Amino acid sequence: MTTVPQLAHTLQSLFTTTAEQLARQTGFVRRTSKLTGPIFAQTVVFTWLADPQATLEAMAQTAAGLGTSITPQGLDERFHPAAARFLERLLASAMTQLVTADPVTIPLLQRFAGVYVQDSTVIRLPDALEEVWPGCGGSADSASKAAVKFFVRLDLQSGTLTRLVPLPARVSDSATVVADEDLPAGSLRLADLGFFDVEEFRRLGQRGVFWLSRLLPATTV
């Protein structure tokens, strides 16, 4: 379980060192600029955390409070595809560091080099994002034109989230293509029948990874 001191240390690192690295890796920052990755991330997150309907003027005020003077128009110009990639990578880093569970230490699971449970969850988004994150549609009141599906993978032995991949909600679990190369030989992958894929099972088996799909026995076909 994450303690308060650990949380504080992780957040400080996330919004400084990690943000700086990811900003350059994603191309959000290509040269020296007063609006650095850390300042942009802090401005966006802190402003919208306080007010989800905050304007660019409010964000510019937040940036000024962080020591960076920028106009609302100048800030608006920084919301481009590279900024989206940067924030997406930052979110994934935050989730893998901050989302933890108590490790499962029963002897049976200790036989494996890792026990990974994977699944997905869907979050509705404003309809204006339909072009980027198309939802499942439908006529029900709960249907949304825009929604994001998060593919997640949890390591039961360590209690840590090892993967977080955002996908359009319209993509079915069976069509989700998420690399399994990070699964070590001798590990066990658990998933429901939504991820049932004989070809994927074959590839896992070739690398020495065991798999279990709902009530099917673990194997390395």
LINLINBEL-V384201 format. One record per residue. RES is the residue in one small letter. PHI is phi in radians with two decimals (* if undefined). PSI is psi in radians with two decimals (* if undefined). NEAR is the number of other C-alpha atoms within 10 Angstrom. Layout:
BEGIN
{{RES PHI PSI NEAR} {RES PHI PSI NEAR}}
END
This chain:
BEGIN
{{m * 2.38 12} {t -1.32 2.25 14} {t -1.55 2.90 8} {v -1.06 -0.80 9} {p -1.05 -0.68 8} {q -1.14 -0.71 12} {l -1.09 -0.79 13} {a -1.08 -0.76 12} {h -1.14 -0.74 11} {t -1.14 -0.76 17} {l -1.14 -0.70 14} {q -1.09 -0.76 12} {s -1.18 -0.67 14} {l -1.09 -0.79 22} {f -1.54 0.12 19} {t -2.19 -1.49 17} {t -1.06 -0.87 12} {t -1.11 -0.77 19} {a -1.07 -0.67 24} {e -1.11 -0.79 21} {q -1.15 -0.80 16} {l -1.20 -0.57 22} {a -1.07 -0.68 24} {r -1.38 -0.65 16} {q -1.13 -0.61 15} {t -1.57 -0.11 18} {g 1.49 0.12 14} {f -1.15 -0.65 23} {v -2.04 2.06 20} {r -1.92 -0.37 11} {r -2.58 3.03 9} {t -1.05 2.22 7} {s -2.54 2.61 8} {k -1.21 -0.46 12} {l -1.64 1.48 19} {t -1.34 3.00 20} {g -1.02 -0.86 25} {p -1.03 -0.75 19} {i -1.14 -0.75 20} {f -1.11 -0.79 28} {a -1.10 -0.80 23} {q -1.12 -0.70 20} {t -1.08 -0.86 24} {v -1.16 -0.88 18} {v -1.18 -0.85 15} {f -1.15 -0.66 15} {t -1.20 -0.87 21} {w -1.26 -0.43 15} {l -1.15 -0.66 11} {a -1.35 -0.60 9} {d -2.66 1.79 11} {p -1.03 -0.34 10} {q -1.77 0.28 10} {a -1.06 2.54 13} {t -1.60 3.03 12} {l -1.11 -0.56 17} {e -1.09 -0.72 15} {a -1.16 -0.66 17} {m -1.15 -0.69 24} {a -1.09 -0.63 23} {q -1.16 -0.69 18} {t -1.09 -0.78 21} {a -1.05 -0.70 24} {a -1.10 -0.67 15} {g -1.17 -0.39 11} {l -1.59 0.07 13} {g 1.66 0.19 12} {t -2.14 2.08 17} {s -1.58 2.09 15} {i -2.61 2.50 18} {t -1.40 2.75 16} {p -0.98 -0.66 15} {q -1.15 -0.74 11} {g -1.11 -0.63 13} {l -1.21 -0.69 17} {d -1.07 -0.62 14} {e -1.19 -0.30 9} {r -1.54 -0.08 15} {f -1.54 1.50 12} {h -2.31 3.11 10} {p -0.93 -0.65 11} {a -1.14 -0.59 17} {a -1.16 -0.68 19} {a -1.12 -0.74 14} {r -1.11 -0.72 17} {f -1.07 -0.88 24} {l -1.16 -0.58 21} {e -1.12 -0.79 17} {r -1.15 -0.63 20} {l -1.17 -0.70 19} {l -1.09 -0.78 15} {a -1.07 -0.74 17} {s -1.11 -0.71 19} {a -1.11 -0.78 17} {m -1.15 -0.74 17} {t -1.20 -0.41 17} {q -1.61 -0.56 17} {l -1.76 -0.45 17} {v -1.54 1.89 14} {t -2.35 2.78 18} {a -2.37 2.88 16} {d -1.17 2.27 12} {p -1.05 2.52 13} {v -1.66 2.02 15} {t -1.95 0.37 11} {i -1.13 2.53 9} {p -0.95 -0.65 8} {l -1.00 -0.76 8} {l -1.33 -0.37 15} {q -1.24 -0.17 13} {r -1.24 -0.32 12} {f -1.77 2.77 16} {a -1.36 0.03 15} {g 2.83 2.52 21} {v -2.16 1.94 25} {y -1.97 2.16 23} {v -1.83 2.28 18} {q -2.21 2.58 18} {d -2.85 -3.06 15} {s -2.48 2.75 18} {t -2.48 2.60 12} {v -1.97 2.38 16} {i -2.16 2.22 12} {r -1.23 2.57 18} {l -2.24 2.86 16} {p -1.02 2.53 11} {d -1.02 -0.43 14} {a -1.10 -0.30 11} {l -1.67 0.22 14} {e -1.01 -0.66 17} {e -1.13 -0.60 11} {v -1.56 -0.74 12} {w -2.19 1.31 22} {p -1.11 2.32 23} {g -1.51 -2.91 25} {c -1.56 -0.20 17} {g 1.24 -2.62 15} {g 1.73 2.99 10} {s -1.83 -0.07 7} {a -1.17 2.69 7} {d -1.05 -0.51 6} {s -1.49 -0.10 8} {a -1.20 2.61 13} {s -2.36 2.43 20} {k -1.23 -0.47 20} {a -2.25 2.37 23} {a -2.86 2.64 25} {v -2.02 2.43 24} {k -1.88 2.18 22} {f -1.75 2.06 18} {f -1.49 2.23 19} {v -2.26 2.62 19} {r -2.37 2.23 22} {l -2.03 2.33 24} {d -1.58 1.93 21} {l -1.13 -0.54 19} {q -1.21 -0.62 19} {s -1.82 -0.30 17} {g 1.35 0.27 17} {t -1.86 2.61 21} {l -1.48 2.07 23} {t -1.72 -0.35 22} {r -2.46 2.47 19} {l -2.53 1.93 22} {v -2.20 2.03 17} {p -1.41 2.39 16} {l -2.45 2.73 20} {p -1.02 2.42 19} {a -1.08 -0.39 24} {r -1.20 -0.35 18} {v -1.30 2.15 15} {s -1.32 2.76 15} {d -1.02 -0.68 18} {s -1.17 -0.41 11} {a -1.70 0.01 12} {t -1.23 2.15 14} {v -1.89 1.75 13} {v -2.19 2.14 10} {a -1.01 2.37 8} {d -1.85 0.24 13} {e -1.12 -0.36 11} {d -1.38 -0.14 8} {l -1.39 2.13 20} {p -1.32 2.71 17} {a -1.05 2.42 17} {g 1.56 0.00 16} {s -1.57 2.98 20} {l -2.17 2.22 25} {r -1.86 2.20 23} {l -1.97 2.29 19} {a -2.74 2.70 16} {d -1.42 -3.12 15} {l -1.18 -0.22 14} {g -1.10 -0.42 15} {f -1.81 0.24 19} {f -1.12 2.11 16} {d -2.68 1.86 12} {v -1.04 -0.70 10} {e -1.13 -0.68 10} {e -1.17 -0.66 14} {f -1.06 -0.68 19} {r -1.10 -0.76 16} {r -1.14 -0.69 15} {l -1.09 -0.78 24} {g -1.07 -0.65 17} {q -1.11 -0.48 13} {r -1.66 0.10 16} {g 1.38 0.38 18} {v -1.72 2.24 26} {f -1.42 2.69 24} {w -2.44 2.67 24} {l -2.43 2.11 19} {s -2.01 1.72 18} {r 1.00 -1.92 14} {l -1.71 0.10 8} {l -1.39 2.55 10} {p -1.23 2.58 10} {a -1.13 2.44 15} {t -2.74 3.04 16} {t -2.34 1.11 17} {v -1.03 * 15}}
END
